[in-house]
Amino acid sequence: MSGAGLAHSQDLATRANQTAYGGQIGVPLKQGDFVYLPAGSTVTAWDYRIPEAPRLAGDTRRQPLAGVITSIASRGRYLYAGWRRQNGTSGLAIYSLLDPGRPRLVDGGTLRKNAAAEDISAISIDGDFLYAFDNERGLVVHSLADPLYPRAIRVVEGGPADVVGIAGGRIFTSGRTMIGDTLLQVFDNSRKNFPKKVTSQNLDGFENFRLQFAWPLAVGFGLSVNLYYLPPWGGPPLLWGSAAPGEALFNGFVAGDKAYGFGASGVSVWSLRLPVRRVGRADFANAFAAETTTVQGQFGWVATTTDQLALFDTGKTASPRLASVVDTLGGADVMDAAVIDRSLVLLQNVYGLSAANDDDLTPTGRFDADLPKAKQARAFEDMSVDGRRAYLAAWGYGLIVVDLSNPSSPRELGRLPAEFSSAIAGKGRHVYLGTATNGGSVTSVDVSNPARPVVRDAVPVDTRVERLKLAGRFLFAATAPDAAGGPPGGLRIFDVGNPSQISEIGRYSDDCAFASDLALSDDARTVHLRCSSGLHILDVSQPSRPLRVGFYAASQGDRAIALGSGSVFVATDGNVEEVDVRNPRQPTLLNRYQLPAEARRLRVMPGRRLFVFTGTGGLQIIKL
């Protein structure tokens, strides 16, 4: 076997027992009867032959890519996906659409040297050419003369892009810059193998948070609705009209002579016949979370960070008709998980909880917290499950108590304002909250009456509280410096035997100024602490005197940890390393698993599975 073939086989073996769900949402792609939705490291195919009743046809969960998909495009029976990892690698994957409802990976792109990609943010196809917008190199033109072997033939100067369209012999793009502007670019594509940039303009990023196209027009959605004319001969865009929506519009799409904007109050409809003015509206509870959109004819698809794919019919009335809404798999930003009976309960960052079948993650229910329709107000960062009750830490609000008696239908029991809560641990009558914003703190909350939680004590901490674990009367905290030059973090141990009088009794910070996560042994006598320097194994049988008994060096790229049976899983530099700690004085590496993105949390689950929560890369499930 050749060296390249051997490397490819080893790469496939590394991910053979790894499935993936959800993650960062890309722009949907409509082809024939199907809509393809990229999310994290996978692609999902939805059958829209009956627009009012779409169904999941297939996905690539068992063929996750090595990175996060940023964009997809299709040509004939092939689907192409640009992807990238946080370590600077990028690639161009190819799927077969011979069975259009079941995309099949034929090339993950990890060995594609001739694609010359470094940081692909978007791709598009016109005829026999594929255009990859690369944040490091510009616009890389590929020949698709052989569709299975895209060949880079030219690089054209260009800037960042996350929305790309092609029409009228032009390629037009928009993308956010490092300084928060929205960059509009137009390329003359009359010579498909040699596009030439004719327009490059930075637009105000607040007034034009997202830019969508209907050549030769562009519409900016933000604090205003802005209509631009793009001169075919090039040059700066011309502002033809503008209107004030009265709220921030986070995204939108253009269909015919109307623009559809998505904000906290729902969907607003704007006439693009001058003057620009509002002409209708439609209700859609999750319009504030519209992440990506695509249009084909009178139909517009919207994918949200609240895990929904919505279809709007714009063809009959001034206001669009919401034709269908489906719940997508996994979660755009899943943070944690628990198993109740045979149901999986997932903490979702932007709205609360989702429920799913434990075997295939088919959605079965959800809990949308009644909170302001702004992502920062709904940022659920941590969850603690005790029996059939879940305690949620919402950074923008505080504590929310949820009943899981019926896991597929979670319902709220009570809440308590406690702004900036980002860590939580609870059992029995009390829950403990930790903060890592504007100074650290630990707060005890009596939840014996969940409808009326009561604060019993709150103590300031001179470090940020990153993670909390509760064992009996002791609360263990992984902490980090609150500010540069401030007191070091590490492990802090609190006596909470009297929840009305929290007291710190122990501390450890040797070679551990920054601790991000911890795992407790079943007998609570050993703490496995994830420090920036690596894994610290601590004897805490005397909580007032934590003692290091073992150390495993690990890079500080990732910061999560979980305890298995005789081993510890440590997230490190885009991977998960399984470390044998049966002899804590000599930890040794057992296995290494590759991830598409940085792990933010690890959790060992029933059925010998490791759940890896990677944010943009989605939920990766590794069979142990």
NORWO-V579086 format. One record per residue. RES is the residue in one letter. SS is DSSP state (H for helix, E for strand, - for the rest). PHI is phi in whole degrees, 0 to 359 (999 if undefined). PSI is psi in radians with two decimals (NA if undefined). Layout:
# NORWO-V579086
<<RES:SS:PHI:PSI> <RES:SS:PHI:PSI>>
This chain:
# NORWO-V579086
<<M:-:999:2.42> <S:-:293:2.83> <G:H:300:-0.72> <A:H:295:-0.73> <G:H:295:-0.71> <L:H:297:-0.77> <A:H:299:-0.71> <H:H:296:-0.75> <S:H:297:-0.73> <Q:H:295:-0.66> <D:H:296:-0.75> <L:H:294:-0.67> <A:H:295:-0.62> <T:H:300:-0.61> <R:-:253:0.25> <A:-:298:-0.62> <N:-:254:0.54> <Q:E:237:2.20> <T:E:242:2.76> <A:E:222:2.57> <Y:E:218:2.40> <G:-:68:-2.91> <G:-:120:-2.93> <Q:-:306:2.29> <I:E:271:2.32> <G:-:261:-3.12> <V:-:286:2.23> <P:-:298:2.70> <L:E:232:2.14> <K:E:263:2.20> <Q:E:217:2.08> <G:-:63:-2.27> <D:-:272:0.02> <F:E:241:2.59> <V:E:246:2.21> <Y:E:257:2.20> <L:E:243:1.97> <P:E:281:2.41> <A:E:210:2.13> <G:-:60:-2.14> <S:-:255:0.28> <T:E:227:2.93> <V:E:234:2.37> <T:E:245:2.41> <A:E:252:2.19> <W:E:246:2.29> <D:E:273:2.03> <Y:-:248:0.52> <R:-:297:-0.53> <I:-:247:1.71> <P:H:303:-0.54> <E:H:281:-0.19> <A:H:218:1.11> <P:-:295:2.67> <R:E:224:2.63> <L:E:288:2.13> <A:E:263:-0.65> <G:E:180:2.99> <D:E:202:3.09> <T:-:248:0.57> <R:-:303:-0.55> <R:-:270:0.06> <Q:-:229:0.99> <P:-:294:2.55> <L:-:280:2.96> <A:-:283:-0.18> <G:-:216:-3.03> <V:E:271:2.24> <I:E:290:2.27> <T:E:256:-0.39> <S:E:191:2.65> <I:E:229:2.74> <A:E:206:2.74> <S:E:228:2.70> <R:E:209:2.03> <G:-:61:-2.20> <R:-:263:0.30> <Y:E:239:2.49> <L:E:244:2.29> <Y:E:249:2.51> <A:E:225:2.17> <G:E:273:2.37> <W:E:221:2.86> <R:E:206:2.73> <R:-:243:2.84> <Q:-:288:-0.20> <N:-:275:0.09> <G:-:98:-0.06> <T:-:273:2.67> <S:E:210:2.85> <G:E:198:3.07> <L:E:231:1.85> <A:E:269:2.71> <I:E:231:2.27> <Y:E:245:2.54> <S:E:273:2.36> <L:-:248:0.53> <L:-:303:-0.74> <D:-:256:1.75> <P:-:297:-0.38> <G:-:275:-0.14> <R:-:225:1.39> <P:-:303:2.42> <R:E:234:2.18> <L:E:290:2.19> <V:E:247:-0.30> <D:E:202:2.03> <G:-:283:-0.21> <G:-:84:0.01> <T:-:289:-0.39> <L:-:254:0.16> <R:-:279:1.50> <K:H:288:-0.60> <N:H:284:-0.14> <A:H:286:-0.32> <A:-:53:0.63> <A:-:263:2.52> <E:-:237:-0.65> <D:-:204:1.28> <I:E:286:2.20> <S:E:251:-0.37> <A:E:197:2.66> <I:E:224:2.78> <S:E:205:2.80> <I:E:231:2.40> <D:E:222:1.93> <G:-:62:-2.19> <D:-:266:0.35> <F:E:230:2.41> <L:E:249:2.31> <Y:E:249:2.10> <A:E:249:2.08> <F:E:272:2.02> <D:E:246:2.12> <N:-:297:-0.39> <E:-:268:-0.59> <R:-:247:-0.51> <G:E:116:-2.57> <L:E:269:1.98> <V:E:260:2.06> <V:E:269:2.24> <H:E:242:2.43> <S:E:275:2.36> <L:-:252:0.51> <A:-:306:-0.70> <D:-:250:1.86> <P:-:297:-0.36> <L:-:272:-0.13> <Y:-:223:1.26> <P:-:304:2.33> <R:E:240:2.10> <A:E:291:2.18> <I:E:241:-0.28> <R:E:196:2.60> <V:E:238:2.22> <V:E:245:2.44> <E:-:301:2.33> <G:-:193:2.82> <G:-:253:-2.99> <P:-:297:2.60> <A:-:211:2.40> <D:-:231:-0.20> <V:E:236:2.21> <V:E:227:2.38> <G:E:222:2.74> <I:E:225:2.22> <A:E:193:2.65> <G:-:56:0.60> <G:-:71:0.37> <R:E:230:2.57> <I:E:251:2.24> <F:E:233:2.46> <T:E:221:2.76> <S:E:221:2.65> <G:E:194:2.70> <R:E:275:2.40> <T:-:267:3.01> <M:-:296:-0.42> <I:-:261:0.15> <G:-:90:0.09> <D:-:281:2.93> <T:E:251:2.07> <L:E:269:2.15> <L:E:255:2.23> <Q:E:230:2.51> <V:E:229:2.35> <F:E:240:2.34> <D:E:286:2.06> <N:-:244:0.48> <S:-:296:-0.54> <R:-:256:1.73> <K:-:298:-0.46> <N:-:273:-0.03> <F:-:212:1.17> <P:-:296:2.62> <K:E:229:2.20> <K:E:289:2.22> <V:E:242:-0.24> <T:E:218:2.35> <S:E:211:1.97> <Q:E:218:2.24> <N:E:275:2.13> <L:E:255:2.71> <D:-:302:2.17> <G:-:286:-0.32> <F:-:276:-0.72> <E:-:288:-0.47> <N:-:228:1.22> <F:-:296:-0.71> <R:E:230:2.56> <L:E:237:2.27> <Q:E:234:2.79> <F:E:235:2.61> <A:E:212:1.42> <W:-:316:2.31> <P:-:265:0.50> <L:E:253:2.66> <A:E:228:2.47> <V:E:238:2.21> <G:E:263:2.30> <F:E:247:2.26> <G:-:181:-2.25> <L:-:285:-0.19> <S:-:223:2.87> <V:E:254:1.98> <N:E:243:2.26> <L:E:254:2.10> <Y:E:245:2.52> <Y:E:256:2.27> <L:-:258:1.82> <P:-:302:2.24> <P:-:301:-0.49> <W:-:278:-0.04> <G:-:98:-3.01> <G:-:95:3.08> <P:-:299:2.57> <P:-:294:2.60> <L:E:256:2.16> <L:E:282:1.94> <W:E:270:-0.56> <G:E:193:2.77> <S:E:208:2.62> <A:E:215:2.69> <A:-:261:2.07> <P:-:282:-0.25> <G:-:82:0.03> <E:-:201:2.93> <A:-:282:2.28> <L:E:259:2.17> <F:E:272:-0.36> <N:E:190:-3.11> <G:E:181:-3.09> <F:E:212:2.89> <V:E:240:2.25> <A:E:223:2.09> <G:-:65:-2.30> <D:-:259:0.44> <K:E:228:2.64> <A:E:246:2.51> <Y:E:239:1.99> <G:E:255:2.51> <F:E:245:2.09> <G:E:220:-3.00> <A:-:297:-0.51> <S:-:272:-0.06> <G:E:126:-2.56> <V:E:252:2.16> <S:E:253:2.50> <V:E:248:2.33> <W:E:232:2.26> <S:E:284:2.36> <L:-:262:0.15> <R:-:271:2.11> <L:-:301:2.45> <P:-:282:2.65> <V:-:298:2.20> <R:E:207:2.73> <R:E:285:2.33> <V:E:232:-0.03> <G:E:182:3.11> <R:E:203:2.91> <A:E:210:2.61> <D:-:275:2.33> <F:-:202:1.87> <A:-:302:-0.56> <N:-:256:0.44> <A:H:300:-0.57> <F:H:297:-0.35> <A:H:258:0.26> <A:E:298:2.01> <E:E:261:-0.82> <T:E:221:2.69> <T:E:220:2.74> <T:E:211:2.69> <V:E:229:2.45> <Q:E:219:1.93> <G:-:64:-2.24> <Q:-:272:0.03> <F:E:253:2.40> <G:E:233:2.28> <W:E:256:2.44> <V:E:230:2.16> <A:E:256:2.30> <T:E:247:2.76> <T:-:284:-0.01> <T:-:261:0.40> <D:-:66:0.79> <Q:E:227:2.57> <L:E:241:1.93> <A:E:252:2.51> <L:E:243:2.22> <F:E:246:2.34> <D:E:259:2.04> <T:-:256:0.19> <G:-:271:-0.24> <K:-:245:-0.57> <T:-:229:3.01> <A:-:295:-0.55> <S:-:259:2.40> <P:-:290:2.65> <R:E:260:2.21> <L:E:284:1.77> <A:E:282:-0.64> <S:E:195:2.72> <V:E:221:2.26> <V:E:237:2.60> <D:E:274:2.23> <T:-:276:2.92> <L:-:275:2.55> <G:-:82:-1.39> <G:-:143:2.43> <A:-:293:-0.52> <D:-:208:1.15> <V:E:284:2.40> <M:E:249:-0.51> <D:E:195:2.99> <A:E:207:2.74> <A:E:211:2.66> <V:E:253:2.17> <I:E:240:2.05> <D:-:57:-2.12> <R:-:250:0.32> <S:E:255:2.53> <L:E:259:2.26> <V:E:248:2.14> <L:E:246:2.32> <L:E:279:2.12> <Q:E:250:2.19> <N:-:302:-0.66> <V:-:264:-0.17> <Y:-:216:-0.39> <G:E:142:-1.84> <L:E:229:2.60> <S:E:234:2.65> <A:E:244:2.52> <A:E:208:2.78> <N:E:297:2.41> <D:-:289:-0.41> <D:-:273:-0.60> <D:-:228:0.11> <L:-:62:0.40> <T:-:297:2.19> <P:E:298:2.39> <T:E:237:-0.20> <G:E:176:3.08> <R:E:199:2.81> <F:E:232:1.94> <D:E:262:1.95> <A:-:294:2.49> <D:-:279:1.52> <L:-:224:2.83> <P:-:307:2.56> <K:-:275:1.20> <A:-:214:2.38> <K:H:299:-0.66> <Q:H:292:-0.48> <A:H:281:-0.28> <R:H:243:0.38> <A:-:280:1.64> <F:E:278:2.06> <E:E:251:-0.35> <D:E:205:2.75> <M:E:216:2.49> <S:E:230:2.19> <V:E:251:2.24> <D:E:231:1.87> <G:-:66:-2.12> <R:-:249:0.62> <R:E:228:2.36> <A:E:246:2.37> <Y:E:250:2.13> <L:E:250:2.37> <A:E:257:1.90> <A:E:259:2.01> <W:-:304:-0.71> <G:-:276:-0.08> <Y:-:228:-1.13> <G:E:151:-2.30> <L:E:263:2.32> <I:E:232:2.25> <V:E:258:2.27> <V:E:234:2.36> <D:E:274:2.23> <L:-:247:0.44> <S:-:304:-0.71> <N:-:248:1.72> <P:H:302:-0.47> <S:H:277:-0.07> <S:H:220:1.17> <P:-:297:2.55> <R:E:220:2.58> <E:E:286:2.40> <L:E:256:-0.54> <G:E:180:3.04> <R:E:205:2.82> <L:E:214:2.14> <P:E:297:2.22> <A:-:201:1.33> <E:-:303:2.53> <F:-:74:0.29> <S:E:293:2.23> <S:E:225:-0.09> <A:E:222:2.54> <I:E:209:2.54> <A:E:209:2.42> <G:E:203:2.65> <K:E:197:2.42> <G:-:69:-2.23> <R:-:273:-0.17> <H:E:229:2.55> <V:E:236:2.54> <Y:E:239:2.29> <L:E:249:2.46> <G:E:237:2.57> <T:E:239:2.69> <A:-:225:0.27> <T:-:235:2.36> <N:-:54:0.76> <G:-:96:2.53> <G:E:272:2.79> <S:E:198:2.80> <V:E:231:2.23> <T:E:235:2.34> <S:E:260:2.38> <V:E:231:2.21> <D:E:278:2.06> <V:-:243:0.44> <S:-:299:-0.56> <N:-:249:1.66> <P:H:297:-0.36> <A:H:287:-0.34> <R:H:222:1.25> <P:-:299:2.50> <V:E:232:2.27> <V:E:287:2.23> <R:E:260:-0.58> <D:E:197:2.71> <A:E:213:2.20> <V:E:237:2.37> <P:E:287:2.63> <V:E:230:2.39> <D:-:276:0.24> <T:E:225:2.88> <R:E:284:2.45> <V:E:265:1.97> <E:E:266:-0.62> <R:E:206:2.57> <L:E:234:2.47> <K:E:225:2.40> <L:E:246:2.32> <A:E:217:1.84> <G:-:62:-2.15> <R:-:267:0.09> <F:E:245:2.39> <L:E:245:2.14> <F:E:256:2.36> <A:E:231:2.25> <A:E:272:2.21> <T:E:229:2.80> <A:E:224:2.77> <P:E:303:2.43> <D:-:283:-0.45> <A:-:203:2.76> <A:-:303:2.26> <G:-:83:-0.03> <G:-:280:-3.14> <P:-:303:2.51> <P:-:291:2.72> <G:-:272:-2.50> <G:E:122:-2.61> <L:E:263:2.32> <R:E:235:2.39> <I:E:240:2.25> <F:E:242:2.47> <D:E:270:2.03> <V:-:242:0.43> <G:-:304:-0.60> <N:-:248:1.71> <P:-:299:-0.27> <S:-:274:-0.03> <Q:-:212:1.37> <I:-:288:2.36> <S:E:222:2.38> <E:E:278:2.27> <I:E:239:-0.27> <G:E:209:2.72> <R:E:206:2.52> <Y:E:220:2.26> <S:-:214:0.28> <D:-:295:2.04> <D:-:54:0.54> <C:-:214:1.20> <A:-:288:-0.44> <F:-:231:1.94> <A:E:246:2.29> <S:E:246:-0.33> <D:E:201:2.82> <L:E:209:2.72> <A:E:227:2.40> <L:E:257:2.45> <S:-:291:2.81> <D:-:301:-0.60> <D:-:272:0.07> <A:-:59:0.45> <R:-:259:-0.17> <T:E:228:2.30> <V:E:249:2.29> <H:E:256:1.95> <L:E:250:2.17> <R:E:272:1.83> <C:E:255:2.88> <S:-:298:-0.41> <S:-:273:-0.28> <G:E:145:-2.75> <L:E:268:2.13> <H:E:253:2.21> <I:E:256:2.07> <L:E:241:2.36> <D:E:274:2.03> <V:-:242:0.50> <S:-:298:-0.48> <Q:-:249:1.67> <P:-:303:-0.43> <S:-:282:-0.21> <R:-:222:1.26> <P:-:299:2.38> <L:E:230:2.21> <R:E:284:2.27> <V:E:242:-0.17> <G:E:199:2.78> <F:E:209:2.45> <Y:E:227:2.07> <A:E:289:2.32> <A:-:212:2.52> <S:-:295:2.80> <Q:-:266:0.25> <G:-:298:-0.83> <D:-:247:2.87> <R:-:221:0.49> <A:-:245:2.85> <I:E:206:2.65> <A:E:208:2.63> <L:E:257:2.19> <G:-:257:-2.68> <S:-:264:1.72> <G:-:79:0.08> <S:E:217:2.85> <V:E:235:2.39> <F:E:261:2.20> <V:E:236:2.14> <A:E:282:2.25> <T:E:207:2.03> <D:-:55:0.87> <G:-:79:0.20> <N:E:225:3.01> <V:E:240:2.22> <E:E:253:2.28> <E:E:265:2.13> <V:E:244:2.21> <D:E:285:2.10> <V:-:239:0.39> <R:-:298:-0.58> <N:-:252:1.66> <P:H:299:-0.35> <R:H:279:-0.23> <Q:H:221:1.22> <P:-:296:2.43> <T:E:226:2.56> <L:E:285:2.28> <L:E:255:-0.86> <N:E:214:2.78> <R:E:224:2.31> <Y:E:240:2.34> <Q:E:274:2.49> <L:-:240:2.68> <P:-:280:-0.30> <A:-:204:2.96> <E:-:297:2.32> <A:-:282:2.28> <R:-:257:-0.35> <R:E:202:2.56> <L:E:235:2.49> <R:E:212:2.17> <V:E:280:2.22> <M:E:243:2.83> <P:-:304:2.68> <G:-:85:0.37> <R:-:53:0.96> <R:E:234:2.52> <L:E:249:2.08> <F:E:269:2.19> <V:E:243:2.06> <F:E:260:1.91> <T:-:249:0.17> <G:H:68:-1.87> <T:H:299:-0.55> <G:H:276:-0.08> <G:-:82:-2.93> <L:E:270:2.07> <Q:E:257:2.21> <I:E:249:2.07> <I:E:252:2.14> <K:E:280:2.10> <L:-:271:NA>>
